[in-house]
Amino acid sequence: MQIITLTTDFGSRDYFAGAMKGAILSRISESVAVNFVDVSHEIEPYNIVQAALILKNVYPEFPAGTIHLVAVNCVYQTDARFLVARRDGHFFFLPDNGLLALIFGEMAENEVVALPSGEPEHFAVKKIFADGISKLAGGADFENLGEPAGELLQRIQIQPVTTKNRIRGTVLHIDNFGNAVVNIFKETFEKVADGRPFSLFFKRHDPITVLSKNYSDVEVGEPLCLFNSAGLLEISIYMGRAAGLLGLKPEDVVEISFE
C-alpha cells in the first residue's frame, strides 16, 4: 500500500485537490494500491510558514516510504521549479519556494532532485507531481526522477532573540482553536529560565506568570500559556479563542522576562 499525503492551499471548494488526486491515480500502475491521506487543504493561500509548521509535525507519524505532496504557493507561478526530496525514509514533492529550508534547514545535494518541468501551463504542478509520484510509486529510483537540484531557494525562519534575562519571539500561527503558536521552543525557554520565575508579555495585556500543563489548569475564559505537543509555546484561553479575544495575529511580538 502506497501512502500519499496531501498538504495544500487549494481549499475544499474548488476542483484543484480532486484533480490532483485524479491525475495521480490515472498515471499510477493499477498494481499499486494507493491510500490518500488529506493532511489539510486549508493552508492559508501562499503561507509556506504555516505549511512547514504543519508538515514538520505530521510526517514523522507516518511510516517510512510515505510520499508527501506539499502544494502551497505554486499554482500561479509559471516559472516555478518543483522538487522531490528524501529525508528520514520519506519523500516530499514540493515547489522550490523555501519550504524545504523551513522544514529541514540544510539539505544534502543527494537529498533533492529537480523534477522535469515540461511546457508552462496554469496548473502545471498537477502534471509534474503526478508524473513524479507515479514513477516513484512504481519503483523508480529516487535519483532518476530528475536532475540534481543544485542551489535551492532559501527562506529562513525567524528565530527568537535571547539574552540572559529575556526571550523575544513572534507568533507563527493561529490554529483552528484560536491558540497563538509562538516560535519559542520548550528547550530554549528552559535554558534561559534556569528555574527562575517569568512574565510573558504580549500586546497591552497583563502578563502571564504561570506555565500550565493543560488548558484546564485555569478557569473557563482565563488566558494561559503552555508548550504544545510540538514543543512550541502557545498563548491560549481555556474554552475560548485567544487570537480574537487578545488581539494576537501572526508576526506579533511576545516577550518573556525572567527575574
Buried (B, 14 or more C-beta within 10 A) or exposed (E): EBBBBBBBBBEEEEEBBEBBBEBBBEBBEEEEEBEBEEBBBBBBEBBBBBBBBBBEBBBEEBEEEBBBBBBBBBBEBEEBBBBBBBBEEBBBBBBBBBBBBBBBEEBEEEBBBBBEBEEEEEBBBBBBBBBBBBBBBEEEEBEEBBEEBEEBBEBEBEEBEBEEEBBBBBBBBBBEBBBBBBBBBBEBBEEBBEEEEBEBBBEEBEBBEEBBEEBEEBEEEBBBBBBBEEEBBBBBBBEBBBBEEBEBEBEBEBBBBBE
